[in-house]
């Protein structure tokens, strides 16, 4: 079946109050930790995007009973020694988090598992996880590396904790190693060049796993068992909220309130940058949910000026660079984004794809090895746009369309379902015209 296209028209204003779905990173981790815990955990506001459904499907294949009951997901944890050899291939779909965190769990199991994903995921780097896990004693066999059909076989061995200096600031690498560390002898330490999102550490803290954190280093020791609170609620996804933060800023006469958004400081770099650019985003109703900070965001239209986006902030806004690039294209001046070479190995090569899509709309943009330079203030012209199978690119282009000269058609948008199935509905609810074909 071919993927849908949508046509989004320029909007005169966007107004309303909404909640975005549960955070994707936290949802994956809630399913994983609940599966490894003893006893039942009921999870509310779990993101039901395809990526998280892949994690659920994989843990079901490993013998964990997971069911939806009303609005909650009930996970009957099997304990740290209770996973069973899967009788089928573990399909991680488009989800890097599923594959990398699962590799961490499976590296410690006494049985062999086989993992694969879709064509995009199968081309993404996994050695950044399998290399350190091999040093810990796990065994991997990778077939058809570099092709859309890659298969990864993994089997645990006698595991030994290591002290690993990761060359990239990646929460997926860090989380995979910390998960394996739950079964390894001695301490497992991960040091990263700058701090990536710390949801795994917070969940480990919450579930009684002894962690030591110092700067950008974190270490874990093995535990006998995990006990989770029986109820767990996932805060709204900041990365999903970011599309509405930029839409509400760019479209004139807008006011959007986004409630119960996760505001973990390792995720909110884009809020800092947008505010520096002149955005009017008020943070209120501060509270906590699932061991994380959360609050509401009130966004009003505002003119923007260019920014420099570089250095330690990059991991704290890595998923928001596509939508920040759209904001930059409406800002006065030249925005420089650097130190973001990781974008090249996301769901698409986001540097190349952004440069391509923005220039198709007539926006002057320079592609750099580790980022982009975007010249703001030019009109967005009608263009042939597509998602390149990347959910964040599809949603970023939809926001661009709201302030374009003419309606924009975006091809291949089914990928939005990986992280934000209700995106189009919420956009329409705020007053945008979205026509689907
Ligand atoms: C994620 C970590 C980040 C992020 C991804 C989700 C996670 O990836 O881009 O969307 O849930 O741990 P990297 O670890 O590759 O930076």
Boltz pocket constraint, residues with backbone or C-beta under 6 A from the ligand:
constraints:
  - pocket:
      binder: B
      contacts: [[A, 24], [A, 25], [A, 26], [A, 96], [A, 97], [A, 169], [A, 170], [A, 171], [A, 172], [A, 173], [A, 175], [A, 196], [A, 197], [A, 318], [A, 319], [A, 342]]
      max_distance: 6.0
